[in-house]
Amino acid sequence: AALLGAGGRIAVAYHELAHGNDMTRTEFTALPAGGRLLLDGRKEVITNVRRADALVLFARTSTAPGSRSHSQLYAEKADLAADRTAYLPRYRTTGMRGVQLGGVRFDACPLPAGSVLGAPGRGLETALRSFQITRTTLVSMSAGIVDSALETTLRHVRARRLYGRTAADLPHVRSVLTGVFSDLLTADCFATVGTRALHLLPAETAIHAQAVKFFVSQALLDAMNRLSGVLGAAFYLREGPAARFQKLLRDIQPVGFGHAARAACQVSLLPQLPLLARRAWREGHAAPSALFAPGEELPPLDFGALALSASGRESLGTSLAAGLAAMPDGQGPAYRLLRRYGEHFARELTRLGEDCAALDPAELSVTASPYAYDLTSRYVDVLVAASCFETWRRARHSGTPFLSDPHWAAAALYRLSTPRGAPPRTLPAPLEDALWERLSERHRTGGGYLLVPRSPHHHPVGTPGRQQ
């Protein structure tokens, strides 16, 4: 904490290219020798390894089989023998060129035995808990990239004239932009709920963290690709008002594979589904109201309460049915669509319960069939639908103007119900018109395009008042 507070850097060295995310097969060792630990082996694809002042290393600290043979180590570079340490060549990257990706090799490099973080042999458990935080928060931060890209695209289409009017007046352009706005709100809502769950439902975040990483990353990537289609050739430009888009498009790419690939999240979710079907989905507990209250105070994060498995506990998905039962009366197409698609996803959880309870145990590993993997996608959609529906419903009591408007939540559930593999559904006219009006208002006021509008005094990137 002192090092970071003083502006220093710590690099985290988990991966070895030969084994990817299979950390139990780690070959890097830190075995006891003469009252010290000797670091041996190499770590690869480390962010800012040369710039860092210290390293957190995941290593095998025992030759015994099993997961309790690994530990995490903290090593300040100043304490490492220079003649036993060597940096590996930097990897060249497309996008994020300011981030140095490289590796390091140790040859019998001594380290004090007290460098172990936590209890010896518990490194894998500590890593898996910390991944719940990083998988949730890092992908959530990337929503800001799409927020900036949407602003850039809006400026471009409002300035560009086609067929005697601006490009923003063309129905297709409006449809794409409102769809991206809707998807960004959906992703930000789910990311916000997942992040709050770290504080409020730590025993369940073994589910939420994987789901947030899996869904939000793809939603953001798809949104960027659709915006590039609106810009056309302009998204290649390195000069002019739209020039930053090409950088944003490159920089968003690691959101899908950085830290963990989407498929790895499915692998983590899949074996938990049968127990969820037998326990949580039948019991039907509702999540606490604070989970759906962006900006509300949270209790401190209790790292030790994060569980390696949800053990059949999960209350976000089952909150949807309880929310539907308490849904306030309302008129208009947005209310009708909200109820219709809310009920659709509530029924989907019931169907999932039947399908997951019948899964063969052989379908719960990395060798599972496409059908089994698809169950995880269907379940994540239910979690997203519940997050949006309940955030809207609970906002009605807090008086938050935008969140309590049913149009954004109805649009979220409508597009979420798109058949798998099909292009996202074009919004019905009442929803599209309402979202376009709100999108235009955010553009005028500089409020940004995420779930909670920015302060009117905030200056978006690229406008006077804020350095670029």
VEXNUGU-115968 format. One record per residue (C-alpha): residue number from 1; x, y, z. Coordinates in steps of 0.1 Angstrom, whole numbers, plus 5000, padded with zeros to 4 digits. Layout:
<site num="NUM" X="X" Y="Y" Z="Z"/>
...
***
This chain:
<site num="1" X="5000" Y="5000" Z="5000"/>
<site num="2" X="5029" Y="5024" Z="5008"/>
<site num="3" X="5045" Y="5016" Z="4975"/>
<site num="4" X="5013" Y="5022" Z="4955"/>
<site num="5" X="5004" Y="5053" Z="4975"/>
<site num="6" X="5038" Y="5068" Z="4966"/>
<site num="7" X="5031" Y="5063" Z="4929"/>
<site num="8" X="5050" Y="5030" Z="4925"/>
<site num="9" X="5038" Y="5000" Z="4904"/>
<site num="10" X="5033" Y="4964" Z="4912"/>
<site num="11" X="5032" Y="4939" Z="4883"/>
<site num="12" X="5013" Y="4906" Z="4887"/>
<site num="13" X="5029" Y="4875" Z="4872"/>
<site num="14" X="5005" Y="4846" Z="4869"/>
<site num="15" X="5007" Y="4833" Z="4834"/>
<site num="16" X="5029" Y="4809" Z="4816"/>
<site num="17" X="5021" Y="4806" Z="4779"/>
<site num="18" X="5024" Y="4768" Z="4779"/>
<site num="19" X="4995" Y="4765" Z="4804"/>
<site num="20" X="4973" Y="4796" Z="4799"/>
<site num="21" X="4947" Y="4798" Z="4826"/>
<site num="22" X="4955" Y="4763" Z="4839"/>
<site num="23" X="4973" Y="4776" Z="4870"/>
<site num="24" X="4975" Y="4742" Z="4887"/>
<site num="25" X="5001" Y="4732" Z="4861"/>
<site num="26" X="5024" Y="4761" Z="4869"/>
<site num="27" X="5061" Y="4752" Z="4863"/>
<site num="28" X="5075" Y="4783" Z="4879"/>
<site num="29" X="5089" Y="4773" Z="4914"/>
<site num="30" X="5098" Y="4790" Z="4946"/>
<site num="31" X="5110" Y="4760" Z="4966"/>
<site num="32" X="5126" Y="4762" Z="5001"/>
<site num="33" X="5164" Y="4760" Z="5003"/>
<site num="34" X="5185" Y="4770" Z="5033"/>
<site num="35" X="5158" Y="4790" Z="5050"/>
<site num="36" X="5150" Y="4810" Z="5018"/>
<site num="37" X="5130" Y="4804" Z="4987"/>
<site num="38" X="5147" Y="4800" Z="4953"/>
<site num="39" X="5128" Y="4814" Z="4923"/>
<site num="40" X="5132" Y="4793" Z="4892"/>
<site num="41" X="5115" Y="4795" Z="4858"/>
<site num="42" X="5098" Y="4821" Z="4837"/>
<site num="43" X="5066" Y="4842" Z="4837"/>
<site num="44" X="5052" Y="4856" Z="4805"/>
<site num="45" X="5027" Y="4883" Z="4792"/>
<site num="46" X="5031" Y="4905" Z="4823"/>
<site num="47" X="5019" Y="4940" Z="4821"/>
<site num="48" X="5046" Y="4966" Z="4828"/>
<site num="49" X="5070" Y="4941" Z="4842"/>
<site num="50" X="5100" Y="4964" Z="4835"/>
<site num="51" X="5084" Y="4995" Z="4849"/>
<site num="52" X="5072" Y="4978" Z="4881"/>
<site num="53" X="5089" Y="4984" Z="4915"/>
<site num="54" X="5077" Y="4950" Z="4928"/>
<site num="55" X="5062" Y="4918" Z="4916"/>
<site num="56" X="5034" Y="4894" Z="4928"/>
<site num="57" X="5044" Y="4860" Z="4916"/>
<site num="58" X="5023" Y="4828" Z="4915"/>
<site num="59" X="5046" Y="4799" Z="4921"/>
<site num="60" X="5048" Y="4762" Z="4931"/>
<site num="61" X="5062" Y="4762" Z="4966"/>
<site num="62" X="5059" Y="4724" Z="4971"/>
<site num="63" X="5064" Y="4694" Z="4949"/>
<site num="64" X="5034" Y="4676" Z="4964"/>
<site num="65" X="5004" Y="4671" Z="4941"/>
<site num="66" X="4972" Y="4691" Z="4945"/>
<site num="67" X="4961" Y="4727" Z="4947"/>
<site num="68" X="4977" Y="4734" Z="4981"/>
<site num="69" X="5012" Y="4733" Z="4965"/>
<site num="70" X="5010" Y="4769" Z="4952"/>
<site num="71" X="5016" Y="4803" Z="4969"/>
<site num="72" X="5017" Y="4839" Z="4960"/>
<site num="73" X="5049" Y="4858" Z="4967"/>
<site num="74" X="5056" Y="4895" Z="4970"/>
<site num="75" X="5091" Y="4906" Z="4958"/>
<site num="76" X="5104" Y="4941" Z="4956"/>
<site num="77" X="5128" Y="4943" Z="4927"/>
<site num="78" X="5155" Y="4961" Z="4947"/>
<site num="79" X="5158" Y="4929" Z="4968"/>
<site num="80" X="5163" Y="4906" Z="4938"/>
<site num="81" X="5197" Y="4895" Z="4926"/>
<site num="82" X="5203" Y="4912" Z="4893"/>
<site num="83" X="5226" Y="4884" Z="4880"/>
<site num="84" X="5198" Y="4858" Z="4887"/>
<site num="85" X="5171" Y="4878" Z="4869"/>
<site num="86" X="5165" Y="4886" Z="4832"/>
<site num="87" X="5137" Y="4902" Z="4813"/>
<site num="88" X="5122" Y="4885" Z="4783"/>
<site num="89" X="5117" Y="4904" Z="4750"/>
<site num="90" X="5086" Y="4927" Z="4749"/>
<site num="91" X="5056" Y="4915" Z="4729"/>
<site num="92" X="5044" Y="4939" Z="4702"/>
<site num="93" X="5007" Y="4947" Z="4704"/>
<site num="94" X="4980" Y="4962" Z="4682"/>
<site num="95" X="4964" Y="4989" Z="4703"/>
<site num="96" X="4973" Y="4997" Z="4740"/>
<site num="97" X="5008" Y="5005" Z="4727"/>
<site num="98" X="5016" Y="5023" Z="4759"/>
<site num="99" X="5013" Y="4991" Z="4779"/>
<site num="100" X="5045" Y="4970" Z="4780"/>
<site num="101" X="5038" Y="4933" Z="4778"/>
<site num="102" X="5068" Y="4912" Z="4785"/>
<site num="103" X="5082" Y="4885" Z="4808"/>
<site num="104" X="5109" Y="4877" Z="4833"/>
<site num="105" X="5131" Y="4847" Z="4840"/>
<site num="106" X="5147" Y="4837" Z="4873"/>
<site num="107" X="5176" Y="4813" Z="4878"/>
<site num="108" X="5178" Y="4801" Z="4914"/>
<site num="109" X="5171" Y="4837" Z="4926"/>
<site num="110" X="5169" Y="4838" Z="4964"/>
<site num="111" X="5140" Y="4854" Z="4982"/>
<site num="112" X="5132" Y="4856" Z="5019"/>
<site num="113" X="5109" Y="4829" Z="5031"/>
<site num="114" X="5086" Y="4856" Z="5046"/>
<site num="115" X="5077" Y="4868" Z="5011"/>
<site num="116" X="5047" Y="4845" Z="5009"/>
<site num="117" X="5014" Y="4863" Z="5008"/>
<site num="118" X="4990" Y="4848" Z="5032"/>
<site num="119" X="4993" Y="4812" Z="5043"/>
<site num="120" X="5017" Y="4790" Z="5023"/>
<site num="121" X="4999" Y="4767" Z="4999"/>
<site num="122" X="4968" Y="4789" Z="4996"/>
<site num="123" X="4979" Y="4809" Z="4966"/>
<site num="124" X="4954" Y="4794" Z="4942"/>
<site num="125" X="4925" Y="4802" Z="4965"/>
<site num="126" X="4937" Y="4838" Z="4970"/>
<site num="127" X="4941" Y="4842" Z="4932"/>
<site num="128" X="4906" Y="4829" Z="4925"/>
<site num="129" X="4891" Y="4853" Z="4950"/>
<site num="130" X="4911" Y="4882" Z="4935"/>
<site num="131" X="4899" Y="4873" Z="4900"/>
<site num="132" X="4863" Y="4878" Z="4911"/>
<site num="133" X="4873" Y="4915" Z="4917"/>
<site num="134" X="4893" Y="4920" Z="4886"/>
<site num="135" X="4870" Y="4902" Z="4862"/>
<site num="136" X="4842" Y="4924" Z="4875"/>
<site num="137" X="4859" Y="4958" Z="4877"/>
<site num="138" X="4883" Y="4958" Z="4848"/>
<site num="139" X="4856" Y="4949" Z="4822"/>
<site num="140" X="4833" Y="4975" Z="4838"/>
<site num="141" X="4858" Y="5003" Z="4834"/>
<site num="142" X="4860" Y="4995" Z="4797"/>
<site num="143" X="4824" Y="5009" Z="4793"/>
<site num="144" X="4841" Y="5043" Z="4793"/>
<site num="145" X="4857" Y="5035" Z="4760"/>
<site num="146" X="4823" Y="5029" Z="4743"/>
<site num="147" X="4809" Y="5060" Z="4760"/>
<site num="148" X="4837" Y="5081" Z="4744"/>
<site num="149" X="4832" Y="5063" Z="4710"/>
<site num="150" X="4795" Y="5070" Z="4710"/>
<site num="151" X="4802" Y="5107" Z="4717"/>
<site num="152" X="4827" Y="5108" Z="4688"/>
<site num="153" X="4802" Y="5091" Z="4664"/>
<site num="154" X="4774" Y="5114" Z="4674"/>
<site num="155" X="4795" Y="5144" Z="4666"/>
<site num="156" X="4804" Y="5130" Z="4633"/>
<site num="157" X="4769" Y="5121" Z="4621"/>
<site num="158" X="4756" Y="5155" Z="4633"/>
<site num="159" X="4782" Y="5173" Z="4613"/>
<site num="160" X="4782" Y="5152" Z="4581"/>
<site num="161" X="4756" Y="5161" Z="4555"/>
<site num="162" X="4740" Y="5135" Z="4532"/>
<site num="163" X="4711" Y="5139" Z="4507"/>
<site num="164" X="4704" Y="5174" Z="4519"/>
<site num="165" X="4703" Y="5166" Z="4556"/>
<site num="166" X="4727" Y="5154" Z="4584"/>
<site num="167" X="4736" Y="5118" Z="4587"/>
<site num="168" X="4719" Y="5119" Z="4622"/>
<site num="169" X="4686" Y="5124" Z="4604"/>
<site num="170" X="4687" Y="5091" Z="4585"/>
<site num="171" X="4665" Y="5065" Z="4601"/>
<site num="172" X="4690" Y="5037" Z="4599"/>
<site num="173" X="4717" Y="5058" Z="4616"/>
<site num="174" X="4694" Y="5067" Z="4644"/>
<site num="175" X="4684" Y="5031" Z="4648"/>
<site num="176" X="4720" Y="5019" Z="4651"/>
<site num="177" X="4729" Y="5046" Z="4676"/>
<site num="178" X="4699" Y="5041" Z="4698"/>
<site num="179" X="4706" Y="5004" Z="4698"/>
<site num="180" X="4742" Y="5010" Z="4709"/>
<site num="181" X="4730" Y="5034" Z="4736"/>
<site num="182" X="4706" Y="5007" Z="4748"/>
<site num="183" X="4733" Y="4980" Z="4748"/>
<site num="184" X="4757" Y="5003" Z="4767"/>
<site num="185" X="4731" Y="5011" Z="4793"/>
<site num="186" X="4724" Y="4973" Z="4797"/>
<site num="187" X="4761" Y="4965" Z="4800"/>
<site num="188" X="4767" Y="4993" Z="4825"/>
<site num="189" X="4737" Y="4983" Z="4846"/>
<site num="190" X="4749" Y="4947" Z="4848"/>
<site num="191" X="4785" Y="4957" Z="4855"/>
<site num="192" X="4772" Y="4980" Z="4883"/>
<site num="193" X="4751" Y="4953" Z="4899"/>
<site num="194" X="4779" Y="4928" Z="4897"/>
<site num="195" X="4804" Y="4953" Z="4913"/>
<site num="196" X="4780" Y="4961" Z="4941"/>
<site num="197" X="4775" Y="4924" Z="4947"/>
<site num="198" X="4812" Y="4921" Z="4956"/>
<site num="199" X="4803" Y="4941" Z="4987"/>
<site num="200" X="4767" Y="4929" Z="4994"/>
<site num="201" X="4767" Y="4893" Z="4982"/>
<site num="202" X="4803" Y="4881" Z="4984"/>
<site num="203" X="4793" Y="4845" Z="4988"/>
<site num="204" X="4776" Y="4846" Z="4954"/>
<site num="205" X="4801" Y="4865" Z="4933"/>
<site num="206" X="4817" Y="4833" Z="4920"/>
<site num="207" X="4787" Y="4834" Z="4897"/>
<site num="208" X="4784" Y="4872" Z="4891"/>
<site num="209" X="4821" Y="4878" Z="4883"/>
<site num="210" X="4821" Y="4852" Z="4855"/>
<site num="211" X="4788" Y="4865" Z="4841"/>
<site num="212" X="4799" Y="4901" Z="4841"/>
<site num="213" X="4831" Y="4893" Z="4823"/>
<site num="214" X="4813" Y="4871" Z="4798"/>
<site num="215" X="4784" Y="4894" Z="4789"/>
<site num="216" X="4798" Y="4929" Z="4793"/>
<site num="217" X="4829" Y="4923" Z="4772"/>
<site num="218" X="4810" Y="4910" Z="4742"/>
<site num="219" X="4784" Y="4937" Z="4745"/>
<site num="220" X="4811" Y="4964" Z="4744"/>
<site num="221" X="4829" Y="4948" Z="4715"/>
<site num="222" X="4797" Y="4945" Z="4695"/>
<site num="223" X="4788" Y="4981" Z="4702"/>
<site num="224" X="4821" Y="4994" Z="4690"/>
<site num="225" X="4819" Y="4974" Z="4658"/>
<site num="226" X="4784" Y="4988" Z="4650"/>
<site num="227" X="4797" Y="5023" Z="4656"/>
<site num="228" X="4825" Y="5017" Z="4632"/>
<site num="229" X="4799" Y="5008" Z="4606"/>
<site num="230" X="4782" Y="5041" Z="4611"/>
<site num="231" X="4814" Y="5060" Z="4607"/>
<site num="232" X="4824" Y="5041" Z="4576"/>
<site num="233" X="4858" Y="5049" Z="4563"/>
<site num="234" X="4860" Y="5078" Z="4588"/>
<site num="235" X="4869" Y="5053" Z="4616"/>
<site num="236" X="4903" Y="5047" Z="4599"/>
<site num="237" X="4912" Y="5084" Z="4601"/>
<site num="238" X="4941" Y="5096" Z="4623"/>
<site num="239" X="4933" Y="5133" Z="4619"/>
<site num="240" X="4902" Y="5154" Z="4623"/>
<site num="241" X="4872" Y="5152" Z="4647"/>
<site num="242" X="4868" Y="5114" Z="4644"/>
<site num="243" X="4905" Y="5106" Z="4647"/>
<site num="244" X="4904" Y="5091" Z="4682"/>
<site num="245" X="4879" Y="5064" Z="4672"/>
<site num="246" X="4905" Y="5043" Z="4656"/>
<site num="247" X="4925" Y="5043" Z="4688"/>
<site num="248" X="4894" Y="5035" Z="4709"/>
<site num="249" X="4886" Y="5006" Z="4686"/>
<site num="250" X="4920" Y="4991" Z="4691"/>
<site num="251" X="4921" Y="4997" Z="4728"/>
<site num="252" X="4888" Y="4979" Z="4734"/>
<site num="253" X="4900" Y="4946" Z="4720"/>
<site num="254" X="4916" Y="4932" Z="4751"/>
<site num="255" X="4883" Y="4935" Z="4770"/>
<site num="256" X="4873" Y="4901" Z="4755"/>
<site num="257" X="4905" Y="4882" Z="4764"/>
<site num="258" X="4925" Y="4903" Z="4788"/>
<site num="259" X="4930" Y="4886" Z="4822"/>
<site num="260" X="4906" Y="4857" Z="4812"/>
<site num="261" X="4889" Y="4848" Z="4780"/>
<site num="262" X="4851" Y="4846" Z="4778"/>
<site num="263" X="4853" Y="4809" Z="4773"/>
<site num="264" X="4872" Y="4805" Z="4806"/>
<site num="265" X="4843" Y="4822" Z="4824"/>
<site num="266" X="4819" Y="4797" Z="4809"/>
<site num="267" X="4841" Y="4769" Z="4821"/>
<site num="268" X="4839" Y="4783" Z="4856"/>
<site num="269" X="4801" Y="4788" Z="4854"/>
<site num="270" X="4791" Y="4754" Z="4839"/>
<site num="271" X="4798" Y="4731" Z="4868"/>
<site num="272" X="4778" Y="4753" Z="4892"/>
<site num="273" X="4746" Y="4752" Z="4872"/>
<site num="274" X="4731" Y="4718" Z="4884"/>
<site num="275" X="4734" Y="4728" Z="4921"/>
<site num="276" X="4719" Y="4762" Z="4913"/>
<site num="277" X="4690" Y="4744" Z="4896"/>
<site num="278" X="4684" Y="4721" Z="4926"/>
<site num="279" X="4688" Y="4748" Z="4953"/>
<site num="280" X="4688" Y="4786" Z="4945"/>
<site num="281" X="4663" Y="4785" Z="4916"/>
<site num="282" X="4638" Y="4764" Z="4936"/>
<site num="283" X="4641" Y="4785" Z="4968"/>
<site num="284" X="4636" Y="4818" Z="4949"/>
<site num="285" X="4652" Y="4842" Z="4973"/>
<site num="286" X="4653" Y="4879" Z="4962"/>
<site num="287" X="4685" Y="4900" Z="4964"/>
<site num="288" X="4687" Y="4930" Z="4987"/>
<site num="289" X="4674" Y="4963" Z="4974"/>
<site num="290" X="4708" Y="4980" Z="4978"/>
<site num="291" X="4722" Y="4957" Z="4950"/>
<site num="292" X="4701" Y="4977" Z="4925"/>
<site num="293" X="4708" Y="5013" Z="4938"/>
<site num="294" X="4737" Y="5028" Z="4919"/>
<site num="295" X="4755" Y="5054" Z="4939"/>
<site num="296" X="4742" Y="5043" Z="4973"/>
<site num="297" X="4768" Y="5037" Z="5001"/>
<site num="298" X="4783" Y="5002" Z="5004"/>
<site num="299" X="4798" Y="4984" Z="5033"/>
<site num="300" X="4836" Y="4978" Z="5031"/>
<site num="301" X="4847" Y="4949" Z="5008"/>
<site num="302" X="4853" Y="4918" Z="5028"/>
<site num="303" X="4879" Y="4899" Z="5008"/>
<site num="304" X="4878" Y="4868" Z="5030"/>
<site num="305" X="4840" Y="4865" Z="5025"/>
<site num="306" X="4845" Y="4859" Z="4987"/>
<site num="307" X="4838" Y="4822" Z="4981"/>
<site num="308" X="4855" Y="4800" Z="4956"/>
<site num="309" X="4821" Y="4785" Z="4947"/>
<site num="310" X="4785" Y="4799" Z="4952"/>
<site num="311" X="4776" Y="4764" Z="4965"/>
<site num="312" X="4741" Y="4766" Z="4950"/>
<site num="313" X="4734" Y="4801" Z="4963"/>
<site num="314" X="4724" Y="4829" Z="4939"/>
<site num="315" X="4696" Y="4855" Z="4944"/>
<site num="316" X="4700" Y="4878" Z="4915"/>
<site num="317" X="4684" Y="4856" Z="4889"/>
<site num="318" X="4655" Y="4847" Z="4911"/>
<site num="319" X="4649" Y="4884" Z="4919"/>
<site num="320" X="4632" Y="4888" Z="4886"/>
<site num="321" X="4601" Y="4867" Z="4895"/>
<site num="322" X="4597" Y="4886" Z="4928"/>
<site num="323" X="4601" Y="4919" Z="4910"/>
<site num="324" X="4574" Y="4910" Z="4885"/>
<site num="325" X="4550" Y="4901" Z="4913"/>
<site num="326" X="4556" Y="4936" Z="4928"/>
<site num="327" X="4557" Y="4954" Z="4895"/>
<site num="328" X="4538" Y="4988" Z="4897"/>
<site num="329" X="4509" Y="4995" Z="4875"/>
<site num="330" X="4516" Y="5015" Z="4844"/>
<site num="331" X="4503" Y="5024" Z="4810"/>
<site num="332" X="4520" Y="5026" Z="4776"/>
<site num="333" X="4541" Y="5003" Z="4754"/>
<site num="334" X="4572" Y="5005" Z="4775"/>
<site num="335" X="4553" Y="4990" Z="4805"/>
<site num="336" X="4537" Y="4963" Z="4784"/>
<site num="337" X="4570" Y="4953" Z="4769"/>
<site num="338" X="4587" Y="4953" Z="4803"/>
<site num="339" X="4562" Y="4929" Z="4817"/>
<site num="340" X="4561" Y="4907" Z="4786"/>
<site num="341" X="4599" Y="4902" Z="4784"/>
<site num="342" X="4603" Y="4902" Z="4822"/>
<site num="343" X="4579" Y="4872" Z="4822"/>
<site num="344" X="4598" Y="4857" Z="4793"/>
<site num="345" X="4631" Y="4856" Z="4812"/>
<site num="346" X="4614" Y="4844" Z="4844"/>
<site num="347" X="4600" Y="4815" Z="4824"/>
<site num="348" X="4635" Y="4810" Z="4809"/>
<site num="349" X="4650" Y="4804" Z="4844"/>
<site num="350" X="4623" Y="4778" Z="4851"/>
<site num="351" X="4633" Y="4760" Z="4818"/>
<site num="352" X="4669" Y="4763" Z="4827"/>
<site num="353" X="4663" Y="4747" Z="4860"/>
<site num="354" X="4649" Y="4716" Z="4842"/>
<site num="355" X="4676" Y="4715" Z="4816"/>
<site num="356" X="4705" Y="4720" Z="4841"/>
<site num="357" X="4692" Y="4695" Z="4866"/>
<site num="358" X="4692" Y="4669" Z="4839"/>
<site num="359" X="4728" Y="4675" Z="4828"/>
<site num="360" X="4751" Y="4645" Z="4827"/>
<site num="361" X="4782" Y="4650" Z="4849"/>
<site num="362" X="4804" Y="4644" Z="4819"/>
<site num="363" X="4790" Y="4677" Z="4805"/>
<site num="364" X="4804" Y="4698" Z="4833"/>
<site num="365" X="4841" Y="4701" Z="4822"/>
<site num="366" X="4860" Y="4718" Z="4794"/>
<site num="367" X="4850" Y="4688" Z="4771"/>
<site num="368" X="4813" Y="4698" Z="4774"/>
<site num="369" X="4791" Y="4699" Z="4743"/>
<site num="370" X="4780" Y="4732" Z="4727"/>
<site num="371" X="4746" Y="4725" Z="4742"/>
<site num="372" X="4760" Y="4726" Z="4777"/>
<site num="373" X="4780" Y="4758" Z="4771"/>
<site num="374" X="4748" Y="4774" Z="4757"/>
<site num="375" X="4731" Y="4769" Z="4790"/>
<site num="376" X="4756" Y="4793" Z="4806"/>
<site num="377" X="4748" Y="4819" Z="4780"/>
<site num="378" X="4711" Y="4815" Z="4786"/>
<site num="379" X="4716" Y="4818" Z="4824"/>
<site num="380" X="4738" Y="4850" Z="4820"/>
<site num="381" X="4710" Y="4866" Z="4799"/>
<site num="382" X="4686" Y="4859" Z="4828"/>
<site num="383" X="4710" Y="4876" Z="4852"/>
<site num="384" X="4713" Y="4906" Z="4829"/>
<site num="385" X="4675" Y="4909" Z="4826"/>
<site num="386" X="4670" Y="4907" Z="4863"/>
<site num="387" X="4696" Y="4934" Z="4869"/>
<site num="388" X="4679" Y="4958" Z="4844"/>
<site num="389" X="4644" Y="4951" Z="4855"/>
<site num="390" X="4651" Y="4954" Z="4892"/>
<site num="391" X="4673" Y="4985" Z="4888"/>
<site num="392" X="4643" Y="5002" Z="4870"/>
<site num="393" X="4617" Y="4990" Z="4895"/>
<site num="394" X="4636" Y="5000" Z="4927"/>
<site num="395" X="4645" Y="5034" Z="4911"/>
<site num="396" X="4608" Y="5043" Z="4912"/>
<site num="397" X="4611" Y="5046" Z="4950"/>
<site num="398" X="4643" Y="5067" Z="4949"/>
<site num="399" X="4629" Y="5093" Z="4924"/>
<site num="400" X="4659" Y="5090" Z="4900"/>
<site num="401" X="4644" Y="5104" Z="4868"/>
<site num="402" X="4663" Y="5085" Z="4842"/>
<site num="403" X="4665" Y="5051" Z="4860"/>
<site num="404" X="4628" Y="5052" Z="4869"/>
<site num="405" X="4618" Y="5057" Z="4832"/>
<site num="406" X="4607" Y="5023" Z="4818"/>
<site num="407" X="4619" Y="5029" Z="4783"/>
<site num="408" X="4656" Y="5021" Z="4789"/>
<site num="409" X="4648" Y="4989" Z="4808"/>
<site num="410" X="4622" Y="4978" Z="4783"/>
<site num="411" X="4647" Y="4983" Z="4755"/>
<site num="412" X="4673" Y="4963" Z="4774"/>
<site num="413" X="4651" Y="4933" Z="4778"/>
<site num="414" X="4637" Y="4935" Z="4743"/>
<site num="415" X="4672" Y="4934" Z="4727"/>
<site num="416" X="4683" Y="4908" Z="4752"/>
<site num="417" X="4656" Y="4885" Z="4739"/>
<site num="418" X="4671" Y="4884" Z="4704"/>
<site num="419" X="4674" Y="4847" Z="4693"/>
<site num="420" X="4709" Y="4835" Z="4698"/>
<site num="421" X="4731" Y="4841" Z="4668"/>
<site num="422" X="4708" Y="4866" Z="4652"/>
<site num="423" X="4715" Y="4903" Z="4648"/>
<site num="424" X="4703" Y="4925" Z="4677"/>
<site num="425" X="4666" Y="4934" Z="4674"/>
<site num="426" X="4657" Y="4968" Z="4661"/>
<site num="427" X="4638" Y="4986" Z="4688"/>
<site num="428" X="4600" Y="4992" Z="4684"/>
<site num="429" X="4593" Y="5028" Z="4674"/>
<site num="430" X="4581" Y="5040" Z="4708"/>
<site num="431" X="4612" Y="5028" Z="4725"/>
<site num="432" X="4636" Y="5040" Z="4698"/>
<site num="433" X="4620" Y="5075" Z="4697"/>
<site num="434" X="4622" Y="5078" Z="4735"/>
<site num="435" X="4658" Y="5066" Z="4737"/>
<site num="436" X="4669" Y="5089" Z="4708"/>
<site num="437" X="4654" Y="5118" Z="4727"/>
<site num="438" X="4674" Y="5109" Z="4758"/>
<site num="439" X="4705" Y="5102" Z="4737"/>
<site num="440" X="4703" Y="5136" Z="4721"/>
<site num="441" X="4698" Y="5152" Z="4755"/>
<site num="442" X="4729" Y="5136" Z="4769"/>
<site num="443" X="4748" Y="5148" Z="4739"/>
<site num="444" X="4736" Y="5184" Z="4744"/>
<site num="445" X="4744" Y="5184" Z="4781"/>
<site num="446" X="4776" Y="5164" Z="4781"/>
<site num="447" X="4761" Y="5139" Z="4805"/>
<site num="448" X="4777" Y="5109" Z="4789"/>
<site num="449" X="4759" Y="5077" Z="4779"/>
<site num="450" X="4763" Y="5054" Z="4809"/>
<site num="451" X="4736" Y="5045" Z="4834"/>
<site num="452" X="4741" Y="5074" Z="4857"/>
<site num="453" X="4746" Y="5107" Z="4838"/>
<site num="454" X="4777" Y="5127" Z="4845"/>
<site num="455" X="4776" Y="5161" Z="4863"/>
<site num="456" X="4767" Y="5189" Z="4839"/>
<site num="457" X="4800" Y="5205" Z="4849"/>
<site num="458" X="4820" Y="5176" Z="4835"/>
<site num="459" X="4838" Y="5182" Z="4803"/>
<site num="460" X="4838" Y="5152" Z="4779"/>
<site num="461" X="4872" Y="5142" Z="4765"/>
<site num="462" X="4880" Y="5163" Z="4734"/>
<site num="463" X="4862" Y="5195" Z="4746"/>
<site num="464" X="4876" Y="5226" Z="4761"/>
<site num="465" X="4883" Y="5224" Z="4799"/>
<site num="466" X="4899" Y="5190" Z="4800"/>
<site num="467" X="4934" Y="5180" Z="4789"/>
<site num="468" X="4936" Y="5152" Z="4763"/>
***
